[in-house]
Amino acid sequence: MKRGFRSSLLALALVAPCLAQAQTAAPAPEAPTGRIAKHSTTANQDMVAAANPLAAEAGRQILAAGGSAVDAAVAVQLVLNLVEPQSSGIGGGAFLLYWDGTKLTSLDGRETAPAAATPDRFMGPDGKPMAFYDAVVGGRSVGVPGTPRLLETARKRWGKLPWADVIAPALKLAEDGFTISPRLNGLLGQEKFLQSDALARAYFYQEDGTPKPVGTVLKNPAFAKTLREIADKGADAFYSGSIAADIVATVGRHPTNPGDMTLDDLKRYKVEEREPVCGMYRVYRVCGMAPPSSGGIAILQMLGIVEGQDLGAMKPGPEAVHWLAEAGRLAFADRALFLGDPAFVDVPVRGLTDPGYLKSRAALLGAGRSIGKAKAGEPPFQKTEFFFAPSEGIEFGTSHISIVDREGHAVSMTTTIEDGFGARLMTRSGFLLNNELTDFSFAPTEEGRPVANRVEGGKRPRSSMAPTIVFDAAGKLYAVVGSPGGSQIIPYVAKTLVALLDWKLDPQVAVDLPNFGSRNGPTELEAGTEAEGWKLEIEAKGHEVKLIDMNSGIQAVVVGADGLTGGADSRREGVAIGN
Ligand code: GLU
């Protein structure tokens, strides 16, 4: 991602009219990065933080009209489908955590492999795993989308406004058009595969093959028609009938890499309610998404492992990076071995998050020296033994939405089409399809043993998405956090939680802190930030350090005694706004 996209001033200019509704707080405390691109936003009643100003504004309007956090989430998601199409939409999947004031519920709208999928799906004719983009581009990587059914399920349970009302903001933008943002334009410029799809080319690019410029008013009548049908008939309009037929045809007609999704696969799609994974971190209760995401467990593990250290006294810097990176190594070693779809794999959730187990893992670490490559542990209460799993890279195809409504109910939702622009397939119905199936391990076995996250028909690929909700010592809602970033989501969210809970940083400063961590490889520091200056000290503890781009998109809303404070990652175009 190019630094230029971090132009949050532009993002703020786009949203200036709606910021009138919320107050911008006094200048945020000096960020340790020295990069104060945005200020925290405060609001008395409610707040939405999302990756695009138009999407956040749609959510704010729904909240102002008396909608619930879930109503606002539906509106934000559908607008994101238009204005941030590279990241999420109805052709993808999502995880949603909902706090209703007394109970936390999580819904799994993860994409699912077609029934016909087999473990060798991403193996080439040479018996080796396919190159990543050979697998991604085309129908082979497309999972049955979960987002439409997820939105409908959540709204039926927790919505207050009519279904058509929460769809209306996106419908209006699809019909009247919206302006192409600098980030979308920039990503279209870098994109190598999208133009091979004729519908996507016509929608996003000019005749000469350059992306439609920033500020172009883009209309999407096909998506408007789709939204109308969904408004009339509910998500059934997506999972059967002409939209479903269009998805199946789009997946199946790719000339070199067709998929095998059927109408039956779509008809059978189900949202799963899961028990959220929760654990204590100091006085706070931190809750996240259960498998098939690895995000919730890995973050609880990291926090549990560093809990014995006085991170509050350390402040952001080499020492804190050492401990969090070491905790990341241990968490990612377990993640690789144990995590997969719980319908197919016995994930020892209780053992992996058991405080005694985490203490025993923490005991492996020392202040002076990195442990290097960590091995998976032996969590208690474990029924089955596994496995292996390769790691993934950094993607752009995800977005996070944090919302708190006037009743103090909250949504933390991370939503994805996996890679930037997904499978690079645009349906005639006006939306892009995901490539989520490449979140499965390509190799079905390693050293003769099956891989937990191998492809299987009807299975959900392992995720790293980590929508998170934090409660304070009194059990009251305290923070709503999450981020895109592929497997980097785990260190991004862990960093933000430590910044909020240990360093007591303002949410905007917390999200903008340099990113860092380890996924059980090198210790990674965010290039172009003050973290570069920490490198030598961290290397002195035996870490192999890599400076890399760490393009998070963290959205954080914190509930305080005097109202809400929100921060949206300065690395992207998002804003936090409220009433
Ligand atoms: N597909 C990834 C996952 O579910 C997220 C990709 C991203 O964050 O860009 O973990």
Residues whose N, C-alpha, C, O or C-beta is under 5 A from the ligand:
A	BS01	LIG	E395 F396 G397 T398 T416 E418 D439 R462 S463 S464 M465 P484 G485 G486
